[in-house]
Amino acid sequence: MNQDLTRGPIVRTLLLFALPMILGNLLQQLYNVADTLIVGRFLGADALAAVGSSYTLMTFLTSIFLGLCMGSGAVFSIRYGAGDTERLKSGIFVSFVLIAGLTLLLSCAVFLLIDPIMGFLKVPDAVYPLMRSYLWIIFTGLLATFLYNYFSSLLRALGNSVVPLLFLAVSAVLNIILDLVFVLAFRLGVEGAAAATVISQYVSGIGICGYTLLRFPHVRPQRRHCRLSREVVNEIAQFSVLTCLQQSVMNFGILMVQGLVNSFGTAVMAAFAAAVKIDSFAYMPVQDFGNAFSTFVAQNYGAGKRDRIREGIRAAACSAIGFSLFVSALVVTFARPLMMIFVDPAETEILSIGAGYLRVEGAFYCGIGCLFLLYGFYRAVRKPGMSVVLTVISLGTRVALAYALSSVPAFGVYGIWWSVPIGWFLADAVGILCCRFRKHSAY
């Protein structure tokens, strides 16, 4: 079940490794999409706006330790590719202790700061109590999300992308069942939707943790590995902190945009909430393909196979761009019917706003597809700082233009939508130019 990405046909190897990751993250999206679908259809526009805005906030919070897990995963991949089992085990212990500690601190902080956070997001009075109730329960699942993402990153670094998918499939189905029971049968409202998500998260998190510890004893740290070595801490920190910064900056920018969206009222909030779910599903495959590409590059980088990395870059770029163009055509063509999955047909204003968002942003998915590949490449070749630079360019442009253009009456809320692809393509241009002119030794 574990794949060695340093040998075999490149395209086939990449796709076989990426496919379970893609399916897994599509399933992971079902956690919040199930809430959004059921809440939007049965609890109304205010509840939909509350759950949708909560999703943006939770994405930002989880991105902090998700970035740490991804950065650690890059170190694991390099050590695994080089056959350095001893340093791999030390890295596993150090990263787990550090990230688990940060997750606990973050969990405590969000409960204490829940009201200031909602004030920052400019949540309307009609939505405020619903969103607060939803978040109070959802925040209890941060530890579960850490466990799942940490052990998923470890297994993927070892070339195993199937097991994370299996655990996620079970919990995703459980989430949908519990959503229906808690919201429709027990009539628990948004609190029921949140409880369904948290219970499902703990099933996947605890399950994959137990599986990894029992089935992979050859990478399980032993007593001699259980110490905070300065060298190992520095190595983990070099990758993890910068990758965390990249992920959190990216999602903080989105959070700032969410605050701007909220200022346009409940209809725009609800439309944005539904459209973002469609957006996430549409480009999630290229995001996961970028993460698979990062593992591929990292293993080959550790093994010293530079020619294979160069061939992989060409194959990955062609695959990601081709897929992105195909998905763009589907989203732009079926924007309104896709919105009607989440929104009642009678809500014509919400449908119109959401379809407008999808037709603007959905036309340019090739921009974010290339950006995910660049993130993965720089992370794998020990240049995670470059990923941060590209994120700052992309999100900085997006936030600045969103506030500037939306204040112009001729653009209005469409100024927010157009700022997104402009930021993607500007970051792509910088990342590609750096690859070409710096003559990095990895390709």
N, C-alpha and C positions, 0 to 999 in steps of 0.2 A: 504493500500500500504506500510505502515511502518511495518517492521519486528522486533519482539522481539527475539533476538538471544540467550536469556538466557533460552529458553524452546523449547521443540519439538525435534524430531529425529535429531541428530547432522549432519549426512551426508546430509540428505535431506535439512535441514535448511541452511547449508553452500553452497550447490550447487545452491539452489534457490536464495540466496542472491548474490552469485558470478556471476551467469550467466548474468544478466544485465550489471554488471561491465565489464565482459569479452567482451560482444558484444559492449558495449560503447567504450572501448579502441581500439577494432579492427576498429570501425568506425573512431575513432580519428586518427588512423594511415592513414586512407584514405586521410586526409588533404595533407600530404606530398607525399604519394604514388601516388595519382592522379597527382600531379605535376611531380613526377619522371617518371611515365608511359607515360604521354603525352609529356613531354619534351624530354625524351629519344627516343621516337619513331619519333617525328616530328621536333625536333630542333637540334639533333645530340649529339655526345659524349661530346663535350666541355660544352654544356648547362647541360647535365646530371651530369657531374662532379661538376659543379657550384651549382646546386640544391642539390645534394647529400651531398657535404661538408657543405652547409648551414644548412642542417638538423641536422648534428652532433653538430654544434655550437648552434643552437636554442634549441636542447635538453638540452645542458648544461645550457643555460641561464634560460630556463623555469624550470629546475630542482631546481633552487634556491628557487623560491616562491612555486613551487609544493611541495618541502620538508616541507616548512613552513605550507602549507595547510594540508598536511598529518599529521604532528605533532599536529596541532590544532585539527584535526579530532579525533586523539586518545584521547585527553582531553575531547572532546565533547562526545565520546562514553562512557568513564568512568563515566562522570557526568550523562549522560542519563541512563546508567545501574543502577546507584545508586539512581536515582530519584531526583537528586539535580538540580532543574530547575533554581533556582536563580543564582547559580555559572555557570551554563551552559550559561545563557544569558549574564552574565558579561564577560565570556570567548569569546563569539561570538563577542561582541563589541571590546574588546581589540585586539583580533587576527586580525580582519578586518582592524582596523586602522593601526596596525603595518605593516601588510603584504602589504596593499595598498600603504602605504608610501614608503616601500622598492621597490615595483614594479615601482613606478614613478621615483625613483632615478636610478634604473637599466635601465629604458627606456632612460633616458637622457644620461647616461654614455655610452651606446653602440653606440649611434649616434656620440658622440664625439670621440670615440675610434675605429671606424670601420676600419680604415686603419691599425693601429697597430695590431688589432686583426687578420686581414687577413695576415699581415706579419708574425705573430707568427705561423699561420697555413701553412706557406710556399706554398701559392696558386700560381700555375704557371701563367706566363704572359698571356697565351692564355685563361685562365679561369677567371682571375682577374676582368675584367670589367663586365662580366656577373654575377659573384657572388656578386660583390658590388651592382649592380643594384637590384638584387633579395633581398639582405639583407636589403637595405635601406627601402624597402616597408614592408618586413616581420617584422622588428623591431617595426612597428607601432601597431602590434597585440599583444604585450606583455600584455597590460592591459586587453584585452579581454580574453586571456588565463588565467590570474589570476582570473577574475570573474568566469569563468566556473569552474576552479578547486577548488576555495574556496567554492562555493555553492554546488558543487558536494560532497566535503568532508563533509560538514555540513549535507546534506541530507542522505548520507550513514551512518554517525554516528547515525542518527535517525532510521536507518534500511530501508531507502528508496533508493534502487539502480536502480529503474525503470525510474524515471523522468529524471535523468542525461542522460540515454540512449536515451530517446525520443528526447530531445533537440539536442543531438549530431547527431542523425540519420537525422534530418531535415537539420542541417548545413553541414553534410557530403555530402548529396545528392546535396545541393546547391553548394558546393565547386566543385564537379565534373561537374555540368552544367556550372558554371562560367568558369572553366578551359577550357572546350571545346569552349565556346563562345569567351573568351578573347584570347586564344592561336591560335585556328584554324580559327575562323570567323574574329576576329579583328586583328589577327597577331601581338599581343602585345609582343610576346616572353616571356622571363623569368619574365619580369615585370608583364605581364598578369597573369601568374601562381601565382605569389606572391600576387597580388591584390585579386584573387579569394579566396586564403586561408585566408587573413585578413578579408575580408567581411564576410566569413562564420564563422570565429572565433567570430566576434562581434555579429552575430545572436545568437549563442549558449550562449555566455557569458552574454549578456544583457537579453536574454530570461529567462535563469535559475535564474538570480538574481531577476527579477520581479516576477517570479512564486513563489519563496521561500518566499519572503517578503509578498506576498498577501495570499498564501495558508497555511502558517504555522505561524499564529500570536502568538501561544502559546510559541514560542521560539524567537520571535522578541524582541530585547532589548528595555526596556522602559527607561525613563529619569534617574531613579535611578541606572541603570546599566551602563550608559554612562560616566564612569570615569576610569582613568588609575590607578586602585588599585595596589599597590605594590605586594600584595599577588597573585593576578590574573596574573599580568604581569610576575612574576617569574615562575608561573606554566606553562603558555603558552610558555615562553621562554625556559624552561627546556626541553619540548618536541619538540617544533618547531625548535629551533636553531640546536639541535643535529640531528634531522631528515633532516633538510635543509643541514647540513654539510655532512651527509651521502649521500644524493642525489647528491649534487654538487661535492663532491669528486669523486663519482662514474662516473659522466659524465665528470668531468675535466680529469680524466684518459683516458676516451674514446676520448676526444678532443686531448689529447697529442698523442694518437695513430693515430688519423686522420692526424695530422701534419706529422707523420712518413710515413703514407700511401701516402700522397701527394708528398713526396720526391721521390717516385718510378715512378711518371709520370701520365699522363692523363688516360692511359688505366687501371692502377691499381685503380686510383681514381674512374673512372666510374664503374668498376667491384665491388669495395667496396660499392659504393653508392647503387647499385641495390641489392647486397647481403644482406646489412644491413636491407633493407626494408623487405626482405623475413624473415630474422632472427627475426625482431621485430614482425612480424605477428606470427611466429612459437612459440615463448615463451611468447608472451603477455598474453595468457590465464593463465599461471601459475603465472605471475606477478600479475594479478588482483585477482587470487585466493588467493595469499599471502596477498593482501590488504584486501580482504573479511575475511580471517582468522584473521587478526589483529583486525578488528572490532568485530568479534566473541569473541576473547580472551578478548578484552578491556571491552566489555559489561559484560561478565561473571566475569571478574576481579573486576569490580565495584560492581557487585552483590554478590561477595564473593563465587562464585560457582567453587571451585578449582577442584573437581572431573570432572566436565563437561569440564574444560579446558584440563585435561589430556586425556580424551576420544577424544576431538577435535584434539589434536596433532596427535594421532595415525591415525585418519580418514583422516586428511588433508595430512599427509605424504604419505600414501598409494595412495590417489587420485592424488597428484601432480606427484609422481614418475611414476605411471602408464601412465598418460597422456603424460609426457615428453618422455618416451620411445617410445610411439606410434608415436608422432610427429617426433622424431629423425629418425625413420625408413622411414617415408615419405620424409623428406627433403633430406636425404642421397641418397635415391633411385631416386628421381626426381630432383636432383640438377640442371642439365643443362636445362631441360624443364622449371623449375621455373625461371631461369635466362632469358630465352627467352621471358618471359612476359614483361620484361623491356628493353631488348636489341635486336636489329635487328640481325637475324641469320647470317648476313654477317660479324658481328663483332666477329670473331672467337676468337681473343686473349682475349677480354673482357669476353666472355662467359666462356672460359677455366679458367681464373683467378677467376671469381666469383663462378664457380662450385667447384673449389678447396677449397675456403673458406667455403662454405656450407658443404662440405663433412667432413671437419675437425671439425668445431665448431658444426655443426648440430648433430653430433653423440653423443654429451654429454650434451643435454639439461636437463637431470635429475640433473646435478650439479647446474645449475642456478635455477631450480625449488625448490630444497631444500633451496637454499640461500634466495630466496624470502620469504619462510615460516619463516626462522630464523629472517630476517629483521622484518617481521610483528609481530612475537612473542615478541621479545625484546622491540619493540616500545610499544606494548600493556601493558606490565607488568612493565612499568616505568623504563626501562633500555635502552633508546634510544642510550646511549653512546656505548653500545655493538654493535649496528648496524653500528655505525661509525667505530669501530674497525674492524669488518668483511669486511666492504667496503674497508678500507685502505689495509687490507691483500689481498683481491681479486684484486683490481685495482693496488696496488703497485706491486704485482707479475706480473700482466699483462703488465704493462708499462715497468718494468725492463727487463723482458724476451723478450718483443717485440723488444726493442732496441738492446739487447744483441744477440739474435738469428738471427735477420734479418741482422746483420752485418757479419754473417758467410755465405760465398758463398754457402755452401751445403744446407742451409735453405732458405736464401733469404726472400721473402715476406711470405713464409710459416711459418717462425719463428714468425711473427705477429699473424697468425691464431692459432698456437699451444699454444701461451701464454694465450689465453682466457680460455679454459677449465681447464688448470693447476691452474689458479687463482681461479676459481670457487670452485674446489674441496679442495684446501687448506683452503679457508675460511669456507667451510662446515665442515671440520674436526675440526677446532677451535671452531665454534659455537656449534656443537653437544657435544664436550668434555666439554665445559663450562656449558651446560645444565645438563650434567650428574654429574659433579664433584662439582659444586657449590650448588647443591640441592636447586634451587630457590623455594621460597615458593609458587609460582603461579601454580606449577604442581605437 
